[in-house]
Each structure stands twice: as C-alpha cells, then as structure tokens.
Amino acid sequence: MTAPVEVRIVGVGMGPQHVTPEAAAALAGCDYALAVAKGEHDPLLAVRQAVCAAHGVELVVVPDPERDRSPGLDRPAYEAAVAAWYAARLAAYRSVLEERGGTCAFLVWGDPSLYDGTVRIVRELGVAFDVLPGISAPQLLAARHRVVLHEVGQPVHVTTARRLRTDVASGQRNLVVMLTSGVDLDGLEDWSIWWGANLGGAGERVVAGRVGDVAGEIAAAREDARAEAGWVMDLFLLRGPADGAA
Ligand SMILES: C[S@@+](CC[C@H](N)C(=O)[O-])C[C@H]1O[C@@H](n2cnc3c(N)ncnc32)[C@H](O)[C@@H]1O
C-alpha cells in the first residue's frame, strides 16, 4: 500500500436497526466504507447504503468479480473458480485502498465470523485491521423463534446445505444450516425444523414444526419472501427426534 491504510471490518447485521453503538462509533471514525455489489441490482446494497447514510459515511461500491457458478463443476474446478474469484476480489479491494488511503470500513452482512471471507481477505491485504461484531442470521433465527440453538448443555453444529447430508450421516443431530437454496429434507420427516427467510428485512418469513408437516409450508413461504423482497436468503435449525430414530 502506498498511503497508510487502516481497515475496520464492521458487522452490520441485517441493516441499520442492528448496528451496535460500538459499530456506529467505528463507522463515524472512518473516512469511507467499502462494500461489494453482486450484479447490477444487488438488493443488499440498499441496506448498506442505508447504514452509511445513517452514520454519515461515504460508501464506495466495488463490483463483485464474476465467478464460475456452473452447476456441473467437479471439486477441483469448483476450487479453481473460487480461487480465481478470490484473487480478483483481493485486487479490487487493494486498488481502492491504494488510491484512497485513510481508514476504511468494510461492511459485512450479519457477523464477519460466519461464512464471510472479509477477515481472510483483509488479512491477506497486509493492512492493520480490527473487527466489530454484528448480529448474525443464526442469532436472529433463534430470536424470532424464541428458542435456544441447542438443548441444555448440548452442542450445535453450524454447517452449510451443501454439507448437510454428510453431517447428518456422521451423527450430527442438532444443526444450523446456512447457504441454503431451498429446503430438501427427504428422509428427515420426523426431525424438527425452525426455519426463517429474509430475517430482519423485507419479506421476512418464519415457519417451525415437524419437517414432514411443514415442508410444503416452508417452500411456499420461501417463494412469498422472494416475491415480496425480490430476493431470498434462508437458514434453519434442524434437530433429530428425541428417541434417536433418524
Ligand atoms: C454468506 S452467508 C453470510 C452470513 C452472515 N455473515 C451472518 O452472520 O449471518 C449468507 C447465508 O446466511 C444466511 N442469511 C443471511 N442473512 C439472512 C437473513 N436475513 N435471513 C435468513 N438467512 C440469512 C443464509 O443462509 C445465507 O445463505
């Protein structure tokens, strides 16, 4: 970096209502904020703009580099596509920081500790940084359903939809599942689910019950959320039956 640069990675939850006083103070002390936009009409960009407007910070938008998302990619091809996309994103951030210098806030959806690459990317940039936590989607899910994510003294396994079947087969019985693209739970009809879409934003929906009883309701609610907001993001807590039957 040519100019001295400091980065503050700020978790902003799902919007201005989730910005903590600590995050607000960090934003107020930044020279500008940086966020990636996925495609021309990134619906989540408006949320970041609202956060910046609320705290008087200029938002610099970096278009997210294209990534090969072909469904048929095998593991090496998938990993190569992610690596290329990652390198392009790194270069885009580097160029903004070099040009502007100063203190930059990286706005992160939810909390930076969960399924977000910002900490890794900023570490690779080799600049000084700190992290301000935000409200994550699993926290909101638990709050909306008024549940605890695990039973008393028991663990919770946080995973992705891509890994769900493997994790269940390996014995996990209490899982928070993120990065979903629809809920396919064939064979798990007797499990319990607490599902939520677009939590904290337009189109919010929640459904809970026995998987076999509510799967149809979830599919319909997911489409309602998408129709209302123009986008959908969902996750769920999935728990095996108490008697141990799969
Ligand atoms: C890339 S991860 C980012 C998670 C984020 N860092 C967090 O702390 O929640 C995106 C996934 O989080 C979940 N997610 C994020 N925001 C959500 C929301 N408002 N409602 C429901 N699920 C959400 C979905 O599973 C989505 O696929």
Ligand as a Chemical Component Dictionary entry (heavy atoms), coordinates in Angstrom:
data_LIG
# 
_chem_comp.id                   LIG 
_chem_comp.type                 NON-POLYMER 
_chem_comp.pdbx_formal_charge   0 
_chem_comp.three_letter_code    LIG 
# 
loop_
_chem_comp_atom.comp_id 
_chem_comp_atom.atom_id 
_chem_comp_atom.alt_atom_id 
_chem_comp_atom.type_symbol 
_chem_comp_atom.charge 
_chem_comp_atom.model_Cartn_x 
_chem_comp_atom.model_Cartn_y 
_chem_comp_atom.model_Cartn_z 
_chem_comp_atom.pdbx_ordinal 
LIG C1  C1  C 0  -22.705 -15.704 3.061  1  
LIG S1  S1  S 1  -23.616 -16.168 4.459  2  
LIG C2  C2  C 0  -23.408 -14.764 5.464  3  
LIG C3  C3  C 0  -23.804 -14.979 6.891  4  
LIG C4  C4  C 0  -23.640 -13.737 7.733  5  
LIG N1  N1  N 0  -22.237 -13.354 7.839  6  
LIG C5  C5  C 0  -24.230 -13.897 9.119  7  
LIG O1  O1  O 0  -23.572 -13.538 10.099 8  
LIG O2  O2  O -1 -25.366 -14.328 9.225  9  
LIG C6  C6  C 0  -25.238 -15.980 3.829  10 
LIG C7  C7  C 0  -26.197 -17.002 4.417  11 
LIG O3  O3  O 0  -26.600 -16.582 5.713  12 
LIG C8  C8  C 0  -27.992 -16.791 5.888  13 
LIG N2  N2  N 0  -28.633 -15.468 5.985  14 
LIG C9  C9  C 0  -28.023 -14.270 5.912  15 
LIG N3  N3  N 0  -28.892 -13.287 6.090  16 
LIG C10 C10 C 0  -30.091 -13.854 6.298  17 
LIG C11 C11 C 0  -31.384 -13.350 6.551  18 
LIG N4  N4  N 0  -31.615 -12.035 6.641  19 
LIG N5  N5  N 0  -32.402 -14.234 6.721  20 
LIG C12 C12 C 0  -32.178 -15.563 6.642  21 
LIG N6  N6  N 0  -30.970 -16.093 6.400  22 
LIG C13 C13 C 0  -29.933 -15.257 6.236  23 
LIG C14 C14 C 0  -28.464 -17.586 4.676  24 
LIG O4  O4  O 0  -28.316 -18.973 4.952  25 
LIG C15 C15 C 0  -27.484 -17.144 3.622  26 
LIG O5  O5  O 0  -27.362 -18.112 2.604  27 
# 
loop_
_chem_comp_bond.comp_id 
_chem_comp_bond.atom_id_1 
_chem_comp_bond.atom_id_2 
_chem_comp_bond.value_order 
_chem_comp_bond.pdbx_ordinal 
LIG C1  S1  SING 1  
LIG S1  C2  SING 2  
LIG S1  C6  SING 3  
LIG C2  C3  SING 4  
LIG C3  C4  SING 5  
LIG C4  N1  SING 6  
LIG C4  C5  SING 7  
LIG C5  O1  DOUB 8  
LIG C5  O2  SING 9  
LIG C6  C7  SING 10 
LIG C7  O3  SING 11 
LIG C7  C15 SING 12 
LIG O3  C8  SING 13 
LIG C8  N2  SING 14 
LIG C8  C14 SING 15 
LIG N2  C9  SING 16 
LIG N2  C13 SING 17 
LIG C9  N3  DOUB 18 
LIG N3  C10 SING 19 
LIG C10 C11 SING 20 
LIG C10 C13 DOUB 21 
LIG C11 N4  SING 22 
LIG C11 N5  DOUB 23 
LIG N5  C12 SING 24 
LIG C12 N6  DOUB 25 
LIG N6  C13 SING 26 
LIG C14 O4  SING 27 
LIG C14 C15 SING 28 
LIG C15 O5  SING 29 
# 
